[in-house]
Structures are given as structure tokens and as C-alpha cells.
Amino acid sequence: MNNIIGSPLFFITAALATSAVAICSVVAPSHGAEVQDEAFKPAPVVPLTSQPPARLLVDAPLPEQLARGYVVIRYQAENVRIMPVYGEAALGILPRIGHLHITVDDLPWHWLDASGEPISINGLLPGSHKVLLQLESPIHKVIDSKTVSFVIPPRV
């Protein structure tokens, strides 16, 4: 049998095991005893007390796509993460999270998007259109909104 104790793998394994034991004993002292060395206490987590206002930036659809009847609206949300998380409890998440409500041509309905990807709309008839993008909180309150107006040209 080879001499495992003299191999480099043994020393690396032994060093990792020793480090893991040392870390566990500092982070999680047994029986409620306090850690003696202040330098090894976990750093406190400091909650954000204020955040810059969230806002929505929206690009106009690209003309060559509009000519094919295909609308792609790129947007960027600043100081808010777009995520599919909803409800009162989500209001306490920092940095803040939100989603979009999208309404086409003032229709009485909208859809929700939490993908963070560009908005794609296909099948609109030629003519003038507008799309309302509303940046919403997890409880569906409007944070910011933008309206994009565009014309889909007649198709030949």
C-alpha cells in the first residue's frame, strides 16, 4: 500500500478539515458560549434605511420591426429589481422589487410581466397604437409609468 500520509493530497485534505473545524467553532460556538475574539464575530447586517426613487426608462420600438407588424419595447427599471414576487410581505424586501403591468391602446385589461425581458407584441393592425408600461410594487401600486406611441405601417 502506498504511503498516503506523505502524499500532497493528505496534507490538503487535513488542512481543509482543520480549517472547517476552526471556522465552525468560531461561527457557531457550542452551548451558547460567546466567541472570545471580537475580530471573528460575524459582521452585522445593516438594513437599508432609504433607497433612491425607482423609475422606468423605455425605448421606442425599432422601425424595421414595426414594418413587419412586430413590436418590441425595451425597458430598464432603475433602483428596483423586476421579479415575480408579490404581496404585503414582499414590500419589506430590500433592495425593492416590482413588476410591470402592460396595457395596449387603452383596453380595459392589461397583463403582468415580471421577466425583465423586452415586451413583445405581435398581431396589431396597421395604424397608430400606444402601450402603457406601469412599474408596480409587489402589491400592484404604480411606482412609475411610461407610454410609448408608435405607428405600424400598412403591409403590402
PEGINOR-V958185 format. One record per backbone hydrogen bond with DSSP energy under -0.5 kcal/mol. CO is the residue of the C=O (numbers start at 1). NH is the residue of the N-H. E is the energy in kcal/mol with one decimal. If there is no record, write none. Layout:
CO & NH & E
CO & NH & E
//
This chain:
2 & 4 & -1.2
4 & 7 & -1.5
7 & 11 & -1.4
8 & 12 & -2.1
9 & 13 & -2.5
10 & 14 & -2.8
11 & 15 & -2.3
12 & 16 & -2.4
13 & 17 & -2.4
14 & 18 & -2.3
15 & 19 & -2.4
16 & 20 & -2.5
17 & 21 & -2.1
18 & 22 & -2.2
19 & 23 & -2.7
20 & 24 & -2.4
21 & 25 & -2.1
22 & 26 & -1.3
23 & 27 & -2.7
24 & 28 & -2.2
29 & 32 & -0.6
30 & 33 & -1.7
36 & 38 & -0.7
37 & 40 & -1.4
38 & 41 & -1.3
44 & 46 & -0.6
45 & 47 & -0.7
55 & 78 & -3.0
57 & 76 & -2.7
62 & 65 & -0.6
62 & 66 & -1.9
63 & 67 & -2.0
65 & 68 & -1.1
65 & 70 & -2.3
66 & 69 & -2.0
69 & 71 & -0.5
69 & 123 & -0.9
69 & 124 & -0.6
70 & 72 & -0.5
71 & 121 & -2.9
72 & 74 & -0.6
73 & 119 & -2.7
74 & 59 & -2.8
76 & 57 & -3.0
76 & 78 & -0.5
78 & 55 & -1.7
81 & 83 & -0.7
81 & 98 & -2.3
83 & 85 & -1.7
87 & 90 & -0.9
88 & 91 & -1.7
89 & 92 & -1.3
90 & 93 & -1.3
96 & 81 & -2.2
98 & 83 & -2.4
99 & 136 & -3.4
100 & 113 & -2.5
101 & 134 & -2.7
102 & 111 & -2.0
103 & 132 & -3.1
104 & 107 & -1.9
111 & 102 & -2.9
113 & 100 & -2.9
119 & 73 & -2.9
121 & 71 & -3.1
127 & 152 & -2.8
129 & 150 & -2.4
130 & 105 & -3.4
131 & 133 & -0.6
131 & 148 & -2.8
132 & 103 & -2.3
132 & 134 & -0.5
133 & 135 & -0.5
133 & 146 & -2.4
134 & 101 & -2.0
134 & 136 & -0.6
135 & 143 & -3.8
135 & 144 & -1.2
136 & 99 & -1.6
137 & 140 & -2.1
138 & 87 & -2.2
141 & 137 & -2.5
144 & 135 & -3.2
146 & 133 & -3.1
147 & 149 & -0.5
148 & 131 & -2.6
150 & 129 & -2.8
151 & 153 & -0.7
152 & 127 & -2.5
//
